């Protein structure tokens, strides 16, 4: 039922119809902020964060030393980490640039904005 989208994948509460046919959160458990993270390899990995409209900056860019940190950042940021999502991130790392949508909690979003 969880995989079919009939119950919340976090708290197991029944969800109203229509069902999505994929794992879904209820309104209480759903992440509140969607942020676009773009990463690019120059001398090191540069990550830029954008609001949901992909034009407005959502925080100060980060510089990371290792590509494994990008995967860890995506995982902590609530990005979907199904096999195809993980492969897309890894492909972006191989190409030297890529992006991923993060689903941040309000606290994570505030910290990202504060870095600025």
C-alpha positions in Angstrom: 0.0 0.0 0.0 2.9 2.3 0.7 4.5 1.8 -2.7 1.1 2.2 -4.4 0.6 5.6 -2.7 -2.3 4.6 -0.6 -0.6 5.3 2.7 2.1 7.8 3.8 5.6 6.4 3.3 6.6 8.0 6.6 3.8 7.8 9.2 1.6 5.1 7.5 -1.6 7.2 7.6 -4.1 6.5 4.8 -4.0 9.0 2.0 -7.1 10.4 0.2 -7.8 9.4 -3.4 -6.7 9.8 -6.2 -3.6 7.7 -5.4 -0.4 8.5 -7.3 0.9 4.9 -7.8 4.2 5.8 -6.1 5.4 6.5 -2.6 3.9 9.6 -1.2 3.9 11.7 2.0 0.9 13.0 3.8 0.5 16.7 4.3 2.0 16.6 7.8 5.1 14.6 6.7 5.8 16.2 3.3 8.9 18.3 3.0 8.1 22.0 3.0 10.7 23.5 0.7 11.8 22.4 -2.8 15.3 23.7 -3.7 17.2 23.1 -6.9 20.9 22.2 -6.4 23.2 22.6 -9.4 26.8 21.3 -9.1 29.8 21.8 -11.4 33.4 20.7 -11.4 36.0 23.5 -11.8 39.0 23.2 -9.6 36.7 21.7 -7.0 32.9 21.0 -6.9 30.8 24.1 -6.8 27.2 23.8 -5.7 24.6 26.5 -6.3 21.2 26.5 -4.7 18.1 28.0 -6.4 14.5 28.5 -5.4 11.7 26.5 -7.0 11.5 29.0 -9.9 15.2 28.1 -10.8 16.1 31.9 -11.1 16.3 33.1 -7.5 19.3 32.2 -5.4 18.3 30.2 -2.3 21.6 30.5 -0.4 25.4 31.0 -0.7 27.1 28.6 -3.1 29.2 25.8 -1.5 32.5 24.4 -2.5 33.1 20.7 -2.0 36.3 18.8 -2.3 35.0 15.3 -3.2 32.2 14.1 -5.4 31.0 11.8 -2.6 30.0 14.9 -0.6 27.5 15.8 -3.4 25.8 12.5 -2.9 25.8 12.9 0.9 24.4 16.5 0.5 21.6 15.2 -1.7 20.8 12.4 0.7 20.7 14.8 3.7 18.7 17.3 1.7 15.9 14.9 1.1 16.4 14.2 -2.5 14.8 11.1 -3.8 17.4 8.4 -3.8 15.9 5.7 -5.9 18.2 3.8 -8.2 17.5 6.0 -11.2 18.0 9.2 -9.1 21.3 8.0 -7.7 22.4 7.0 -11.2 21.5 10.5 -12.5 23.6 12.1 -9.8 26.5 9.8 -10.5 26.2 10.5 -14.3 26.3 14.2 -13.5 29.5 13.7 -11.5 31.1 11.8 -14.4 30.1 14.6 -16.8 31.4 17.3 -14.5 28.0 19.0 -14.0 24.5 18.1 -12.9 21.6 18.9 -10.7 19.1 17.5 -8.3 16.0 18.7 -6.5 16.3 18.8 -2.7 13.3 18.6 -0.4 14.4 20.6 2.6 12.7 20.8 6.0 12.0 24.3 7.3 15.0 24.1 9.6 17.4 23.1 6.8 15.9 25.8 4.6 16.5 28.5 7.3 20.1 27.3 7.7 20.7 27.5 3.9 19.3 31.0 3.8 21.4 32.0 6.9 24.6 31.0 5.2 24.1 33.9 2.9 
